[in-house]
């Protein structure tokens, strides 16, 4: 069984693409309909958290784009994958 605390911590750090991958897998598991009720509830809760994280990331990206468009300058992008922004 996965460590819930570790999963939640990694979700808080997860980039948008990873969030969407996990959300797609969660939806697929729920749609199969072969999970027991407790697992369905756990997966649904995970899905809600993933949607919220994804929305927060999109909101942040939108704010950065608005800053760029309003100021004509640049807004620093976070390096969420450790690859740099060169």
C-alpha positions as protocol buffer text, in pm:
chain_id: "A"
residue {
  index: 1
  type: UNK
  ca { x: 0 y: 0 z: 0 }
}
residue {
  index: 2
  type: UNK
  ca { x: 143 y: 345 z: -94 }
}
residue {
  index: 3
  type: UNK
  ca { x: 252 y: 583 z: 177 }
}
residue {
  index: 4
  type: UNK
  ca { x: -26 y: 845 z: 188 }
}
residue {
  index: 5
  type: UNK
  ca { x: 193 y: 1121 z: 335 }
}
residue {
  index: 6
  type: UNK
  ca { x: 463 y: 1069 z: 71 }
}
residue {
  index: 7
  type: UNK
  ca { x: 201 y: 1068 z: -206 }
}
residue {
  index: 8
  type: UNK
  ca { x: 49 y: 1395 z: -80 }
}
residue {
  index: 9
  type: UNK
  ca { x: 390 y: 1559 z: -46 }
}
residue {
  index: 10
  type: UNK
  ca { x: 489 y: 1451 z: -397 }
}
residue {
  index: 11
  type: UNK
  ca { x: 156 y: 1579 z: -530 }
}
residue {
  index: 12
  type: UNK
  ca { x: 229 y: 1923 z: -387 }
}
residue {
  index: 13
  type: UNK
  ca { x: 557 y: 1925 z: -583 }
}
residue {
  index: 14
  type: UNK
  ca { x: 432 y: 1752 z: -898 }
}
residue {
  index: 15
  type: UNK
  ca { x: 447 y: 1939 z: -1229 }
}
residue {
  index: 16
  type: UNK
  ca { x: 129 y: 1977 z: -1435 }
}
residue {
  index: 17
  type: UNK
  ca { x: 212 y: 1693 z: -1674 }
}
residue {
  index: 18
  type: UNK
  ca { x: 258 y: 1443 z: -1391 }
}
residue {
  index: 19
  type: UNK
  ca { x: -64 y: 1560 z: -1227 }
}
residue {
  index: 20
  type: UNK
  ca { x: -253 y: 1501 z: -1550 }
}
residue {
  index: 21
  type: UNK
  ca { x: -96 y: 1155 z: -1596 }
}
residue {
  index: 22
  type: UNK
  ca { x: -200 y: 1055 z: -1244 }
}
residue {
  index: 23
  type: UNK
  ca { x: -547 y: 1201 z: -1294 }
}
residue {
  index: 24
  type: UNK
  ca { x: -594 y: 1006 z: -1617 }
}
residue {
  index: 25
  type: UNK
  ca { x: -487 y: 683 z: -1444 }
}
residue {
  index: 26
  type: UNK
  ca { x: -723 y: 754 z: -1155 }
}
residue {
  index: 27
  type: UNK
  ca { x: -1018 y: 820 z: -1387 }
}
residue {
  index: 28
  type: UNK
  ca { x: -939 y: 506 z: -1585 }
}
residue {
  index: 29
  type: UNK
  ca { x: -933 y: 296 z: -1266 }
}
residue {
  index: 30
  type: UNK
  ca { x: -1267 y: 439 z: -1155 }
}
residue {
  index: 31
  type: UNK
  ca { x: -1426 y: 388 z: -1496 }
}
residue {
  index: 32
  type: UNK
  ca { x: -1327 y: 19 z: -1503 }
}
residue {
  index: 33
  type: UNK
  ca { x: -1569 y: -35 z: -1216 }
}
residue {
  index: 34
  type: UNK
  ca { x: -1378 y: -328 z: -1066 }
}
residue {
  index: 35
  type: UNK
  ca { x: -1269 y: -157 z: -743 }
}
residue {
  index: 36
  type: UNK
  ca { x: -1421 y: -218 z: -402 }
}
residue {
  index: 37
  type: UNK
  ca { x: -1608 y: 73 z: -251 }
}
residue {
  index: 38
  type: UNK
  ca { x: -1326 y: 178 z: -17 }
}
residue {
  index: 39
  type: UNK
  ca { x: -1078 y: 189 z: -306 }
}
residue {
  index: 40
  type: UNK
  ca { x: -1325 y: 381 z: -522 }
}
residue {
  index: 41
  type: UNK
  ca { x: -1357 y: 643 z: -248 }
}
residue {
  index: 42
  type: UNK
  ca { x: -979 y: 663 z: -204 }
}
residue {
  index: 43
  type: UNK
  ca { x: -929 y: 704 z: -579 }
}
residue {
  index: 44
  type: UNK
  ca { x: -1206 y: 965 z: -598 }
}
residue {
  index: 45
  type: UNK
  ca { x: -1041 y: 1164 z: -316 }
}
residue {
  index: 46
  type: UNK
  ca { x: -709 y: 1141 z: -499 }
}
residue {
  index: 47
  type: UNK
  ca { x: -879 y: 1263 z: -817 }
}
residue {
  index: 48
  type: UNK
  ca { x: -1022 y: 1566 z: -639 }
}
residue {
  index: 49
  type: UNK
  ca { x: -677 y: 1653 z: -501 }
}
residue {
  index: 50
  type: UNK
  ca { x: -523 y: 1611 z: -847 }
}
residue {
  index: 51
  type: UNK
  ca { x: -784 y: 1838 z: -1005 }
}
residue {
  index: 52
  type: UNK
  ca { x: -718 y: 2103 z: -740 }
}
residue {
  index: 53
  type: UNK
  ca { x: -340 y: 2080 z: -790 }
}
residue {
  index: 54
  type: UNK
  ca { x: -380 y: 2100 z: -1167 }
}
residue {
  index: 55
  type: UNK
  ca { x: -606 y: 2404 z: -1137 }
}
residue {
  index: 56
  type: UNK
  ca { x: -363 y: 2574 z: -901 }
}
residue {
  index: 57
  type: UNK
  ca { x: -80 y: 2519 z: -1151 }
}
residue {
  index: 58
  type: UNK
  ca { x: -291 y: 2658 z: -1435 }
}
residue {
  index: 59
  type: UNK
  ca { x: -388 y: 2960 z: -1224 }
}
residue {
  index: 60
  type: UNK
  ca { x: -22 y: 3025 z: -1147 }
}
residue {
  index: 61
  type: UNK
  ca { x: 72 y: 2998 z: -1514 }
}
residue {
  index: 62
  type: UNK
  ca { x: -211 y: 3235 z: -1607 }
}
residue {
  index: 63
  type: UNK
  ca { x: -90 y: 3493 z: -1353 }
}
residue {
  index: 64
  type: UNK
  ca { x: 261 y: 3474 z: -1496 }
}
residue {
  index: 65
  type: UNK
  ca { x: 133 y: 3523 z: -1850 }
}
residue {
  index: 66
  type: UNK
  ca { x: -75 y: 3820 z: -1736 }
}
residue {
  index: 67
  type: UNK
  ca { x: 236 y: 3975 z: -1577 }
}
residue {
  index: 68
  type: UNK
  ca { x: 426 y: 3927 z: -1901 }
}
residue {
  index: 69
  type: UNK
  ca { x: 151 y: 4082 z: -2108 }
}
residue {
  index: 70
  type: UNK
  ca { x: 79 y: 4371 z: -1870 }
}
residue {
  index: 71
  type: UNK
  ca { x: 436 y: 4472 z: -1794 }
}
residue {
  index: 72
  type: UNK
  ca { x: 596 y: 4386 z: -2123 }
}
residue {
  index: 73
  type: UNK
  ca { x: 870 y: 4229 z: -1912 }
}
residue {
  index: 74
  type: UNK
  ca { x: 943 y: 3882 z: -1796 }
}
residue {
  index: 75
  type: UNK
  ca { x: 823 y: 3671 z: -1505 }
}
residue {
  index: 76
  type: UNK
  ca { x: 1054 y: 3405 z: -1364 }
}
residue {
  index: 77
  type: UNK
  ca { x: 938 y: 3050 z: -1427 }
}
residue {
  index: 78
  type: UNK
  ca { x: 997 y: 2793 z: -1157 }
}
residue {
  index: 79
  type: UNK
  ca { x: 1223 y: 2503 z: -1246 }
}
residue {
  index: 80
  type: UNK
  ca { x: 1000 y: 2218 z: -1130 }
}
residue {
  index: 81
  type: UNK
  ca { x: 1195 y: 1942 z: -1301 }
}
residue {
  index: 82
  type: UNK
  ca { x: 1550 y: 2049 z: -1226 }
}
residue {
  index: 83
  type: UNK
  ca { x: 1638 y: 2100 z: -1589 }
}
residue {
  index: 84
  type: UNK
  ca { x: 1701 y: 2475 z: -1594 }
}
residue {
  index: 85
  type: UNK
  ca { x: 1547 y: 2745 z: -1809 }
}
residue {
  index: 86
  type: UNK
  ca { x: 1822 y: 2816 z: -2056 }
}
